[in-house]
Amino acid sequence: MIEKIAHITDLHLDEQFPFDDHTSARERFDSILNNIKKNNINDIVCTGDIGKNKGITYFFEQLKKLNFSITLGNHDNFTEIVKRYNWGANYDSKKIYRSVLENHFKFIFLDSSSGTIDIKQLIWLEKELISSKPTIIFIHHPIIGLNLKVDEIGKLKNRKALTKILTKVTNEITIYCGHYHMESTLVYKNITQFITPAVAFQIKKSIDKIKIDTTISGYRIIQIEKTKLSSKVKFLNNAN
């Protein structure tokens, strides 16, 4: 049996940039959800930057009939999110992170909302990586860097320390992340990193400037068939 997971990220619901209304980002989210349902997918992972104010309420209302997990992004507020989702919440450090052991894979959900992975979370991660199973990590920030302007201004602050921990283990690690609003695949040692396009808008790949593209939304379909893991990106054109 093939298990399908929809990976969504960077919705930015009800935020002022880049839309001057509260409908455009919501409509893009709605279109993505409709496409997910058409592909008969009931499991969703959102890797952060959900939105603000009533946009947060809208997000959880739309997902209440689906199975979903989230990680927090740098635009997310722990206090606001934990009112509606507290699976893996650490109230001392104000982070949400956890692990789930499935039949053939171990899933780890990390919290990079502060732009770094705190020491407490790093120590926890080292213990969680002691496993004979291949590991799937969901996180907002990419861990492996890109030679792009967006990486220069928005990178995870302690990704070298995080990478060192991940490459010490022998099992394969697959990372699904967002933050950069683009599609990318990178391989480094035992790590394969997939950046998933944003729901709200994309950022064009450039080494010297940030240029956004509001014409396309995207998400990733992850397929798991026993020990086989694969994924593909779905893009949707936006009329507005």
Backbone bond lengths (Angstrom), bond angles and torsions (degrees), N, CA, C in turn:
res aa  C-N    CA-C-N  psi(-1)  N-CA   C-N-CA  omega(-1)  CA-C   N-CA-C  phi
1 M - - - 1.461 - - 1.525 110.45 -
2 I 1.336 116.46 134.98 1.461 121.75 -179.89 1.530 109.67 -94.18
3 E 1.320 115.76 123.66 1.461 121.13 175.95 1.526 108.36 -94.37
4 K 1.326 116.81 133.57 1.457 121.52 179.61 1.523 110.25 -116.56
5 I 1.318 114.96 135.85 1.461 121.81 177.14 1.528 107.98 -127.46
6 A 1.311 116.56 131.16 1.465 120.56 174.54 1.529 108.53 -92.39
7 H 1.320 115.92 122.82 1.465 120.67 176.28 1.523 108.53 -100.91
8 I 1.339 116.30 116.50 1.460 121.56 176.87 1.524 108.83 -117.72
9 T 1.325 116.04 155.91 1.454 119.10 -177.87 1.522 110.48 -161.49
10 D 1.316 115.99 154.85 1.469 122.91 172.72 1.531 113.15 56.06
11 L 1.337 114.90 66.98 1.458 121.19 -179.89 1.533 112.04 -86.02
12 H 1.326 117.06 -38.36 1.467 123.88 177.83 1.532 112.36 53.11
13 L 1.317 115.52 45.65 1.462 120.93 -178.30 1.534 111.07 -67.28
14 D 1.314 115.06 130.76 1.473 124.26 175.80 1.526 113.80 64.79
15 E 1.329 117.87 16.12 1.462 120.03 173.74 1.537 109.63 -84.58
16 Q 1.308 116.81 156.74 1.464 120.76 -174.89 1.526 112.98 -72.45
17 F 1.322 117.21 -32.28 1.470 120.55 -177.47 1.520 109.84 -107.00
18 P 1.342 119.44 138.17 1.465 127.63 1.72 1.525 113.07 -96.35
19 F 1.356 117.68 4.43 1.458 120.60 -177.20 1.524 110.10 -100.36
20 D 1.335 116.26 146.65 1.459 120.39 179.54 1.529 111.83 -97.94
21 D 1.337 116.25 20.44 1.455 121.30 178.46 1.526 109.30 -142.34
22 H 1.328 116.43 174.74 1.463 121.10 -179.90 1.528 112.10 -104.79
23 T 1.321 116.55 10.51 1.466 119.18 -177.06 1.527 113.24 -102.62
24 S 1.323 117.85 -35.04 1.471 120.49 -173.08 1.520 112.77 -60.56
25 A 1.340 116.55 -50.60 1.467 119.59 -179.25 1.523 110.91 -65.12
26 R 1.327 116.33 -37.22 1.472 119.83 178.19 1.526 110.97 -65.36
27 E 1.315 117.28 -41.15 1.465 120.57 179.35 1.520 111.01 -63.85
28 R 1.310 117.36 -36.47 1.464 120.99 178.24 1.526 110.66 -67.61
29 F 1.317 115.77 -40.91 1.464 121.03 175.74 1.528 110.28 -62.28
30 D 1.326 116.55 -43.57 1.468 120.87 178.66 1.527 111.09 -60.83
31 S 1.316 116.54 -42.54 1.474 120.90 -179.38 1.523 110.84 -64.52
32 I 1.330 116.12 -40.98 1.461 120.65 177.56 1.524 110.12 -62.85
33 L 1.329 116.98 -45.72 1.462 120.43 179.91 1.524 111.60 -62.21
34 N 1.322 116.97 -40.53 1.471 120.21 178.05 1.518 110.95 -62.14
35 N 1.334 116.38 -39.93 1.461 120.60 178.83 1.527 111.05 -67.63
36 I 1.320 116.39 -38.04 1.468 120.94 177.15 1.527 110.12 -61.18
37 K 1.322 115.96 -44.14 1.467 120.77 -179.79 1.529 111.29 -66.38
38 K 1.334 116.98 -36.92 1.463 120.61 177.75 1.522 111.56 -63.65
39 N 1.325 116.00 -28.20 1.461 121.26 177.89 1.531 111.85 -89.62
40 N 1.330 116.04 12.79 1.472 122.50 176.12 1.527 112.78 55.91
41 I 1.324 115.28 44.53 1.456 121.13 178.83 1.524 109.03 -109.21
42 N 1.315 115.98 127.65 1.463 121.11 -179.73 1.519 113.36 -111.43
43 D 1.343 116.67 -8.49 1.463 121.29 -178.61 1.521 110.12 -109.15
44 I 1.323 116.43 128.13 1.459 122.08 -177.27 1.520 109.92 -129.86
45 V 1.328 115.82 138.19 1.462 121.34 169.16 1.520 107.75 -119.70
46 C 1.316 116.59 125.22 1.460 121.99 175.93 1.521 108.61 -109.12
47 T 1.336 116.10 124.03 1.465 119.98 -178.41 1.528 112.16 -100.93
48 G 1.316 115.66 44.94 1.446 119.62 164.16 1.508 119.67 94.47
49 D 1.342 113.16 -179.64 1.466 123.96 -170.48 1.524 109.71 53.85
50 I 1.331 114.03 57.65 1.457 121.26 -176.34 1.521 111.16 -71.21
51 G 1.313 117.46 -48.87 1.456 120.88 -178.65 1.512 110.83 151.92
52 K 1.325 115.52 -159.94 1.462 119.35 -178.09 1.520 110.54 -141.63
53 N 1.320 115.28 163.03 1.460 123.70 176.20 1.527 112.58 50.38
54 K 1.329 117.81 -127.05 1.461 121.39 -177.28 1.528 112.33 -68.44
55 G 1.330 116.81 -16.61 1.452 120.39 176.38 1.519 111.51 -63.34
56 I 1.335 116.88 -33.44 1.465 120.89 177.86 1.519 110.10 -66.36
57 T 1.338 115.90 -44.48 1.463 120.30 177.44 1.516 110.95 -60.87
58 Y 1.318 116.29 -41.98 1.471 121.09 179.67 1.525 110.76 -61.17
59 F 1.315 117.18 -42.53 1.460 122.84 179.89 1.528 111.08 -57.09
60 F 1.314 116.45 -51.36 1.461 119.85 -176.86 1.525 112.20 -70.76
61 E 1.312 117.59 -30.95 1.467 120.21 176.65 1.523 111.43 -64.44
62 Q 1.338 116.41 -39.88 1.462 120.17 -178.30 1.524 112.63 -71.39
63 L 1.319 116.79 -24.93 1.472 120.31 -175.75 1.527 114.23 -99.66
64 K 1.317 118.17 -0.71 1.462 120.32 -170.91 1.527 113.95 -63.50
65 K 1.334 118.73 -22.09 1.462 120.71 179.07 1.527 112.47 -96.80
66 L 1.344 116.89 6.19 1.460 121.72 -179.02 1.523 110.05 -117.18
67 N 1.328 116.60 161.74 1.460 121.36 172.38 1.524 108.33 -85.51
68 F 1.306 117.86 121.34 1.461 118.36 -177.04 1.522 111.99 -143.32
69 S 1.341 114.09 153.00 1.457 122.80 173.85 1.516 107.28 -130.86
70 I 1.322 117.20 154.33 1.460 119.72 179.08 1.529 110.75 -135.49
71 T 1.315 114.84 154.59 1.455 122.24 163.74 1.525 105.91 -122.23
72 L 1.311 116.93 158.58 1.457 119.79 -176.66 1.523 111.83 -93.95
73 G 1.343 115.28 143.65 1.459 122.13 175.56 1.518 110.76 -106.59
74 N 1.310 117.05 177.70 1.461 121.22 -176.23 1.529 113.35 -69.37
75 H 1.332 117.92 -13.58 1.458 121.02 175.66 1.520 111.92 -92.86
76 D 1.319 117.81 -3.34 1.465 121.44 -174.51 1.521 111.97 -95.52
77 N 1.322 115.54 149.69 1.452 122.77 -179.57 1.524 109.33 -113.39
78 F 1.320 116.48 119.18 1.463 121.53 -177.47 1.524 111.69 -53.80
79 T 1.331 117.23 -46.99 1.461 122.09 -176.05 1.523 111.62 -59.99
80 E 1.330 116.67 -38.94 1.463 120.60 -179.91 1.529 111.50 -74.23
81 I 1.316 116.66 -43.22 1.469 120.18 -176.62 1.521 111.43 -68.95
82 V 1.333 116.65 -40.43 1.463 120.11 -173.54 1.530 112.27 -67.62
83 K 1.327 117.63 -15.04 1.463 120.70 174.40 1.529 110.84 -65.36
84 R 1.324 115.44 -26.32 1.462 121.31 -174.50 1.525 113.09 -116.27
85 Y 1.334 116.66 -19.21 1.471 121.48 -176.34 1.520 108.15 -149.04
86 N 1.321 117.47 115.00 1.473 120.14 -178.60 1.524 113.23 -128.76
87 W 1.318 116.48 22.08 1.456 121.05 179.75 1.524 109.29 -72.29
88 G 1.319 117.75 107.15 1.458 121.94 -177.83 1.515 113.13 91.05
89 A 1.334 117.27 11.12 1.465 120.32 -177.48 1.524 111.81 -70.36
90 N 1.315 115.86 131.30 1.457 122.90 172.82 1.525 106.98 -110.50
91 Y 1.321 116.26 104.05 1.461 120.81 -171.91 1.527 112.75 -73.52
92 D 1.323 117.74 -20.15 1.467 120.16 178.12 1.527 111.01 -72.56
93 S 1.319 116.05 -48.20 1.464 120.07 -178.50 1.528 112.89 -92.58
94 K 1.340 116.19 -5.32 1.472 122.28 -178.11 1.529 110.93 55.87
95 K 1.323 114.26 52.29 1.458 122.04 177.77 1.525 108.99 -132.91
96 I 1.319 115.72 156.62 1.460 121.41 175.12 1.522 107.87 -121.46
97 Y 1.342 116.84 112.00 1.464 120.67 177.17 1.522 109.23 -152.92
98 R 1.326 115.36 149.27 1.462 119.83 -176.06 1.521 109.55 -165.77
99 S 1.321 116.34 174.47 1.455 121.84 175.83 1.519 109.58 -134.30
100 V 1.318 115.86 153.71 1.462 122.51 177.98 1.523 107.58 -137.12
101 L 1.324 116.64 129.20 1.461 121.48 178.56 1.523 109.31 -100.17
102 E 1.326 115.86 115.98 1.461 121.40 177.60 1.525 108.91 -101.20
103 N 1.338 117.15 -172.89 1.466 121.52 -177.54 1.525 112.92 -60.66
104 H 1.332 116.64 -45.56 1.469 120.09 -172.69 1.529 113.85 -120.24
105 F 1.324 117.61 -11.35 1.457 121.27 -177.78 1.517 111.13 -135.57
106 K 1.341 114.78 156.37 1.448 120.39 169.66 1.525 108.57 -109.14
107 F 1.321 116.39 128.01 1.457 122.13 179.97 1.522 109.27 -101.41
108 I 1.330 116.04 131.30 1.463 121.85 177.29 1.529 108.65 -125.66
109 F 1.324 115.91 128.62 1.462 122.23 179.16 1.525 107.80 -111.35
110 L 1.339 116.63 115.90 1.461 121.61 -176.99 1.526 111.60 -104.77
111 D 1.325 115.88 155.86 1.465 122.36 179.94 1.525 109.63 -114.30
112 S 1.321 115.88 107.96 1.468 121.21 178.75 1.524 110.90 -111.89
113 S 1.332 117.30 24.64 1.464 121.70 -172.70 1.528 113.55 -61.48
114 S 1.326 117.12 -26.35 1.464 120.46 179.45 1.529 112.24 -86.41
115 G 1.337 116.18 2.06 1.465 120.23 -177.71 1.512 112.81 85.89
116 T 1.317 116.19 6.70 1.457 121.83 179.35 1.527 108.44 -153.29
117 I 1.324 117.02 164.55 1.458 121.83 171.87 1.525 106.33 -103.98
118 D 1.332 116.19 113.30 1.463 120.40 -174.18 1.532 111.63 -65.55
119 I 1.312 115.77 161.66 1.463 122.43 -175.44 1.525 111.86 -58.26
120 K 1.308 117.34 -44.00 1.464 121.32 -179.98 1.524 110.99 -58.64
121 Q 1.320 115.84 -41.00 1.459 120.84 179.94 1.526 111.23 -71.28
122 L 1.326 117.53 -36.26 1.469 121.40 177.71 1.532 111.05 -63.63
123 I 1.321 116.39 -43.01 1.470 120.68 178.78 1.523 110.32 -63.29
124 W 1.327 115.71 -42.93 1.469 121.00 176.74 1.526 110.58 -61.04
125 L 1.340 116.93 -43.09 1.458 121.69 -178.18 1.524 111.70 -62.47
126 E 1.325 117.34 -42.87 1.468 120.66 179.70 1.525 111.17 -56.64
127 K 1.311 116.76 -40.28 1.468 120.82 178.75 1.527 110.91 -70.05
128 E 1.324 116.69 -39.49 1.460 121.21 -178.24 1.526 112.12 -67.77
129 L 1.320 117.09 -26.87 1.466 121.14 -178.58 1.527 112.68 -76.97
130 I 1.325 117.00 -8.74 1.463 120.00 175.61 1.522 107.27 -76.89
131 S 1.305 116.01 91.95 1.463 121.66 -174.76 1.518 109.47 -158.06
132 S 1.293 116.49 148.45 1.464 120.96 177.25 1.530 111.38 -85.83
133 K 1.305 116.29 -9.35 1.460 120.47 -176.95 1.528 110.98 -92.52
134 P 1.329 118.10 147.74 1.459 120.43 171.99 1.527 109.61 -61.79
135 T 1.323 115.89 148.72 1.456 121.14 -171.32 1.523 112.04 -113.40
136 I 1.323 115.44 136.57 1.469 122.22 173.78 1.514 107.80 -112.03
137 I 1.326 116.48 122.68 1.461 121.78 -179.62 1.520 110.25 -111.62
138 F 1.326 115.71 130.14 1.460 121.80 171.40 1.527 107.85 -108.87
139 I 1.329 116.22 128.60 1.463 122.08 -177.46 1.531 107.74 -154.19
140 H 1.312 116.21 152.94 1.470 118.31 -179.43 1.535 111.51 -72.32
141 H 1.314 117.07 -53.86 1.470 121.58 -176.86 1.534 112.20 -80.73
142 P 1.318 117.88 140.36 1.464 119.99 168.65 1.529 110.14 -61.51
143 I 1.313 115.80 149.05 1.463 121.03 178.79 1.527 110.31 -100.36
144 I 1.325 117.05 -40.05 1.458 121.44 175.03 1.527 108.14 -86.98
145 G 1.330 116.72 130.55 1.456 121.15 -174.70 1.520 114.67 -77.95
146 L 1.336 115.30 158.49 1.464 123.07 175.82 1.519 108.65 -119.41
147 N 1.314 117.42 148.62 1.462 121.39 177.50 1.527 109.37 -84.01
148 L 1.330 115.42 67.09 1.458 121.95 -177.33 1.527 109.61 -138.14
149 K 1.329 116.14 159.21 1.465 121.42 179.60 1.521 111.14 -60.64
150 V 1.332 116.81 -39.20 1.460 120.57 -177.98 1.526 111.35 -63.54
151 D 1.322 117.23 -30.35 1.462 121.49 177.71 1.529 110.28 -73.86
152 E 1.303 115.69 -33.52 1.462 120.75 -179.35 1.529 111.51 -64.63
153 I 1.324 117.00 -37.49 1.466 119.75 -174.09 1.530 113.76 -100.54
154 G 1.338 117.23 -13.42 1.462 117.93 -173.62 1.506 115.84 -129.15
155 K 1.332 117.75 18.19 1.464 119.81 -172.57 1.525 112.60 -73.71
156 L 1.315 115.19 156.62 1.454 122.98 173.71 1.528 108.53 -65.36
157 K 1.323 117.38 128.20 1.461 121.06 -169.66 1.530 113.99 -65.76
158 N 1.327 117.32 -39.64 1.469 118.88 -177.10 1.526 111.75 -113.53
159 R 1.309 116.13 41.62 1.463 118.11 -176.57 1.533 112.63 -69.31
160 K 1.316 117.93 -22.85 1.470 119.13 176.32 1.522 110.46 -64.51
161 A 1.326 116.61 -43.81 1.463 120.70 178.46 1.516 110.94 -64.57
162 L 1.328 115.74 -39.29 1.463 120.76 179.46 1.524 110.71 -67.25
163 T 1.322 116.37 -43.72 1.463 120.70 178.66 1.526 111.81 -61.62
164 K 1.322 116.21 -38.72 1.465 120.88 178.99 1.522 110.83 -61.11
165 I 1.329 116.58 -40.78 1.464 120.67 178.76 1.525 110.60 -66.68
166 L 1.315 116.72 -42.14 1.465 120.92 -176.80 1.527 112.23 -69.17
167 T 1.319 117.39 -35.19 1.469 120.16 -176.84 1.528 113.07 -84.57
168 K 1.330 116.83 -5.97 1.471 119.54 176.84 1.524 111.82 -75.53
169 V 1.320 116.92 -24.62 1.462 120.27 -178.14 1.525 109.86 -86.95
170 T 1.318 115.57 160.08 1.466 120.04 -176.88 1.528 113.01 -94.18
171 N 1.326 116.85 -19.81 1.463 117.89 -177.73 1.524 111.68 -76.28
172 E 1.329 116.24 157.09 1.456 121.90 -179.98 1.526 110.59 -72.86
173 I 1.321 115.10 140.54 1.464 121.20 179.64 1.524 109.12 -123.77
174 T 1.317 116.42 127.27 1.457 122.14 176.10 1.518 108.66 -114.52
175 I 1.328 116.16 127.03 1.464 122.09 -177.79 1.527 109.52 -110.11
176 Y 1.333 115.48 131.41 1.462 121.71 171.74 1.527 107.12 -117.40
177 C 1.329 115.62 122.16 1.455 120.22 -174.87 1.530 110.62 -143.22
178 G 1.321 114.82 -178.26 1.468 120.34 179.91 1.515 109.77 -139.64
179 H 1.344 116.46 -122.72 1.460 124.96 173.35 1.527 114.60 73.29
180 Y 1.336 117.89 -39.48 1.455 120.34 -175.07 1.529 113.64 -94.03
181 H 1.326 117.57 -2.10 1.476 121.46 173.84 1.537 112.03 56.79
182 M 1.305 116.48 46.81 1.461 121.21 179.98 1.522 109.44 -161.25
183 E 1.309 115.96 169.22 1.465 120.74 174.21 1.517 110.11 -97.90
184 S 1.323 116.30 136.61 1.457 120.50 178.60 1.518 109.56 -159.38
185 T 1.331 115.94 146.90 1.458 122.60 173.56 1.527 108.61 -131.26
186 L 1.320 116.99 126.01 1.455 121.93 179.56 1.522 109.79 -134.55
187 V 1.330 115.42 145.08 1.464 121.12 177.58 1.523 108.95 -123.12
188 Y 1.334 115.91 131.22 1.456 121.50 176.11 1.520 108.28 -141.89
189 K 1.336 115.75 112.36 1.465 122.64 -177.98 1.528 110.19 53.31
190 N 1.324 117.94 -118.63 1.467 120.56 -177.26 1.539 112.71 -91.21
191 I 1.337 116.70 9.72 1.465 122.25 -176.05 1.523 111.08 -108.98
192 T 1.324 116.37 131.53 1.462 121.77 168.14 1.525 107.43 -117.98
193 Q 1.312 116.33 123.42 1.456 121.22 -175.83 1.525 111.18 -113.87
194 F 1.331 115.24 127.40 1.463 121.72 176.44 1.526 109.32 -115.10
195 I 1.328 116.15 118.37 1.459 120.64 172.11 1.524 107.19 -92.75
196 T 1.326 115.88 128.63 1.456 121.91 -177.34 1.522 110.23 -98.42
197 P 1.332 117.97 137.58 1.470 120.82 177.73 1.530 111.55 -58.66
198 A 1.316 115.78 156.88 1.455 121.63 -177.66 1.524 112.15 -82.09
199 V 1.322 114.93 153.93 1.457 120.38 172.81 1.531 109.70 -72.49
200 A 1.333 117.80 -41.65 1.462 121.59 -172.09 1.524 113.51 -74.79
201 F 1.330 117.34 -56.52 1.473 122.05 -177.06 1.515 108.59 -163.05
202 Q 1.337 115.60 163.60 1.464 120.49 -178.73 1.532 110.96 -107.66
203 I 1.329 115.12 159.88 1.465 121.94 172.45 1.525 107.28 -116.31
204 K 1.315 115.77 126.26 1.461 120.08 -177.91 1.529 110.50 -70.58
205 K 1.318 115.33 145.56 1.454 120.67 -178.13 1.526 109.63 -74.18
206 S 1.326 115.82 113.92 1.457 121.71 -177.59 1.520 109.03 -148.59
207 I 1.322 116.63 144.11 1.466 120.69 -179.21 1.529 112.47 -90.35
208 D 1.340 118.24 -9.94 1.462 118.69 -175.00 1.521 116.26 -129.80
209 K 1.348 118.84 -5.09 1.464 119.00 179.78 1.525 110.90 -155.79
210 I 1.327 115.03 162.12 1.457 122.00 176.51 1.526 108.23 -103.03
211 K 1.321 116.00 119.29 1.460 120.71 178.46 1.516 108.02 -132.37
212 I 1.345 116.13 123.89 1.458 119.49 -175.31 1.525 111.66 -95.94
213 D 1.313 114.60 157.03 1.464 123.40 178.02 1.525 107.45 -129.70
214 T 1.330 116.86 110.34 1.460 121.02 -177.64 1.529 112.64 -94.19
215 T 1.327 117.84 8.77 1.471 120.45 -175.09 1.525 113.12 -88.56
216 I 1.340 117.11 -11.19 1.473 120.07 -172.86 1.527 111.08 -131.80
217 S 1.321 115.67 137.47 1.464 122.82 168.83 1.523 108.21 -114.62
218 G 1.323 116.82 159.06 1.457 118.02 -179.90 1.515 113.30 -155.77
219 Y 1.312 114.64 163.81 1.465 122.10 172.44 1.520 107.68 -156.22
220 R 1.322 117.21 175.08 1.459 121.63 -177.47 1.522 110.22 -122.50
221 I 1.330 115.52 137.98 1.464 121.12 173.44 1.524 107.74 -102.36
222 I 1.324 115.81 117.29 1.465 122.22 178.00 1.518 108.26 -98.69
223 Q 1.335 116.22 130.74 1.458 121.02 179.92 1.532 110.16 -117.13
224 I 1.322 115.34 130.41 1.451 121.30 177.87 1.520 108.82 -122.60
225 E 1.317 115.81 120.63 1.462 121.60 177.18 1.521 107.53 -126.80
226 K 1.333 114.87 96.81 1.461 121.88 -172.93 1.527 109.49 56.14
227 T 1.341 118.65 -112.50 1.469 120.43 -178.16 1.528 112.82 -95.61
228 K 1.318 117.50 2.99 1.453 121.54 -177.90 1.527 110.40 -95.40
229 L 1.331 115.48 129.34 1.458 121.57 -178.24 1.525 109.48 -123.13
230 S 1.334 116.38 130.57 1.465 121.12 178.16 1.517 109.10 -148.19
231 S 1.326 116.50 166.94 1.461 119.28 177.41 1.520 110.12 -157.12
232 K 1.328 114.46 160.55 1.467 121.01 176.42 1.516 108.71 -146.66
233 V 1.315 116.88 149.47 1.454 122.53 -179.21 1.510 110.36 -96.30
234 K 1.328 115.33 139.54 1.465 121.82 175.44 1.521 108.13 -113.69
235 F 1.341 116.63 127.65 1.459 121.49 176.73 1.521 110.30 -109.95
236 L 1.323 116.39 141.87 1.462 122.22 176.24 1.525 108.18 -123.57
237 N 1.316 116.11 133.38 1.463 120.61 176.29 1.517 110.04 -82.08
238 N 1.322 116.08 139.39 1.455 121.54 -179.15 1.526 110.44 -106.12
239 A 1.309 115.42 136.53 1.461 120.66 -179.02 1.517 111.50 -77.71
240 N 1.365 116.75 -30.34 1.470 118.70 -176.92 1.517 111.86 -99.71
